[in-house]
């Protein structure tokens, strides 16, 4: 699949058709994250009882964090064993369903105990599928690009994130003011549809490196253990992970 000609400049990966689709989907996804997170926070603040609304806002971050940790531990293992393009389509499809479900709760004004339980449960699952999507998306980049273009491709993804997230943060307040919480969340579902289309248009196909017909939960746990052991034995990898976790945690506190 690495048909891109070698080009010396930082924009070289964009000459690869499949990378352009992947890059575009990544940029859209980076906008959806803060839009949905802030919409959830504002909705809970508006609808939760005054004596517990702060606790419920904290539970949003907790639901997302636990979901990411639970699914993220073996998200990389899935990306290594299954067709990554199909895995992206799978995760984005369920992210779309979870987005529609939360939008429905907001639009129907389901704010009772059962509504909040459903809200946090869906948020947990959504974070889990997102934690499968992220490593899969990163793992595709080396498959699409020549070795000397991988760093440029990853850098372009970072640039897309740095530009997309502030744009989302600036616009979400106006969007909520115009169409409400449910409308804003429903609008974000269009983003998942766009990502699904961009991935579906890719010609990239992957031949699984390992046998997948009998991949069990026990095997996924073994893969997770192998990954943790590998990280512990390579100090550079371990410190990069710790720094990323710290930065993500501080960013959530800041928000």
Number of C-alpha atoms within 10 A of each C-alpha: 13 12 10 18 13 14 13 10 9 13 13 18 28 17 14 16 17 23 22 16 18 22 26 17 21 22 21 21 24 21 23 22 17 19 25 22 18 17 20 22 19 14 19 22 16 12 15 18 13 9 7 11 16 14 11 17 17 12 15 19 20 15 21 23 19 15 22 21 15 16 18 23 20 23 24 22 21 20 24 17 18 20 19 24 20 16 18 24 19 15 21 25 17 16 24 20 16 22 22 19 18 24 24 16 16 24 16 10 14 16 18 12 10 9 15 17 12 17 23 19 16 21 26 23 21 24 25 25 23 24 24 25 23 18 20 25 18 18 14 21 22 16 16 23 26 19 13 14 23 17 16 19 25 16 14 18 19 16 12 19 19 14 13 20 19 13 15 20 16 11 11 20 17 12 18 18 11 11 13 17 25 22 18 23 28 22 19 22 21 16 18 23 15 16 26 19 14 19 22 15 13 15 10 18 14 14 9 13 10 10 9 12 8 7 13 10 10 9 13 18 14 14 18 18 14 13 16 13 12 13 16 13 11 10 11 11 13 16 13 12 13 12 12 12 12 11 12 12 13 11 10 11 10 7 9
